[in-house]
Amino acid sequence: MQAARLCADHSDLRTGGSRVKRLDWLFKAQEDALHAGDVADRDPVVMGVDRSTIAPVTRIALFAAPATDHDLADHPERAARVPAILAALAADPWTSGLPYLSPKPATPEQLLRVHTSEHLDFLERALAQAPAYIDHAPTYITTGSLDAARLAAGAACTLVDALLDDRLDAGFALVRPPGHHATPDHAMGFCLFNNVAVAAEQARARGARRVMIVDFDVHHGNGTQDAFADNPDVLFVSTHEEGIYPLTGAVDEIGAGTMCNIPLPAGAGPAAFERISDEILAPLASRFAPDLLLVSAGYDAHWADPLANLQMTVPGYQRLSARLRQIAHDSCNRKVGFVLEGGYDLEALSAGVVASLYGLQAKPSPAPDPYGPAPRREPEIDSVLAQVRRLQRL
């Protein structure tokens, strides 16, 4: 497929075919996980986390918006991403039983709480020239992209509604296109609408006084930061690799005092995220006392992902999600919603989502891991955390 570029240079780019990796490893791994569970059930400390301290989720559901019509061959943000996740979930003996709830497309009113009318008009005009690139990331648009983006943002809002209506304790919106790079007035970084920002504003419109957003994608959530930098009622915390796209998220970018950026050196991994959870996220949540925790869940921090250089692992995502669930239980009205962002190695992405759901439920056994531990030793992050604590007055 050819795509016209709706950018400053108006040049054309030609792309070729794409391949979907097989997920055969999961069918063997599920048997291994079952055997591991026989042992782990007798051990109160699993995956390095004391199970007795983790509040399990009793009501959890999924919201799927695969966006198969939003696709560009050979692009990393491609239509195979969510189907790969769904296949992994179906293959796992526990996640295969999780219920799916039907998402609704976002309304213009919901989108306009975050985005400008000029941005919505631009996307409508771009649709007439689809397929096209609309920024230099490159972010693309096809004839099905706008409907897909509305459904992605709407799925995040539907998740929020279910949490606030007390129908769920936790949920995961498995959506694309992703959203955290989209600013109020621009699409960028593969993102058309900012799904988690729209969801946060949906919560506030429903009566939530404060919302906390944690973004563990490898790239800084610049769009979410732009949406809430001056808003004292939304706490935004981003962990991301320092010095890569979009070149924002410095530690001293604190906005009105409710922005917390934690730029990490290349090679940081599970140990870094555990320290961040305990030393930064938990005390911030306790002090802010939000009514809801939303998570921009990107899996491109995994060491196998082709777009960056952090060293997160599948067990690391399981532990991180367990800690986020506990933070929600202790400080965020017991409600947590995950919204999918990046993740471009299909196996690492799929396994990371399965692991996150294991963590949310405090499952005793380790989630299937197709890759194993990271290949390199993690760097120290003492100086970064010291700066964050000083700026955030922790």
Sequence and secondary structure as in RCSB ss.txt:
>XXXX:A:sequence
MQAARLCADHSDLRTGGSRVKRLDWLFKAQEDALHAGDVADRDPVVMGVDRSTIAPVTRIALFAAPATDHDLADH
PERAARVPAILAALAADPWTSGLPYLSPKPATPEQLLRVHTSEHLDFLERALAQAPAYIDHAPTYITTGSLDAAR
LAAGAACTLVDALLDDRLDAGFALVRPPGHHATPDHAMGFCLFNNVAVAAEQARARGARRVMIVDFDVHHGNGTQ
DAFADNPDVLFVSTHEEGIYPLTGAVDEIGAGTMCNIPLPAGAGPAAFERISDEILAPLASRFAPDLLLVSAGYD
AHWADPLANLQMTVPGYQRLSARLRQIAHDSCNRKVGFVLEGGYDLEALSAGVVASLYGLQAKPSPAPDPYGPAP
RREPEIDSVLAQVRRLQRL
>XXXX:A:secstr
 EEEE STT  EEE         THHHHHHHHHHHHHHHHTT SEETTEEGGG    SSEEEEEE  TTS  TT 
SS TTHHHHHHHHHHHSTTGGG  B       HHHHHTTS HHHHHHHHHHHTT SEE SSS  EE TTHHHHHH
HHHHHHHHHHHHHHTTS SEEEEEESS  TT BTTB BTTBSS HHHHHHHHHHHTT S EEEEE SSS  HHHH
HHHTT TTEEEEEEEETTSTT    TT  TTTTEEEEEE TT  HHHHHHHIIIIIHHHHHHH  SEEEEEE  T
TBTT TT    B HHHHHHHHHHHHHHHHHHSTT EEEEE    SHHHHHHHHHHHHHHHTT SS    SS S S
S     HHHHHHHHHHHT 
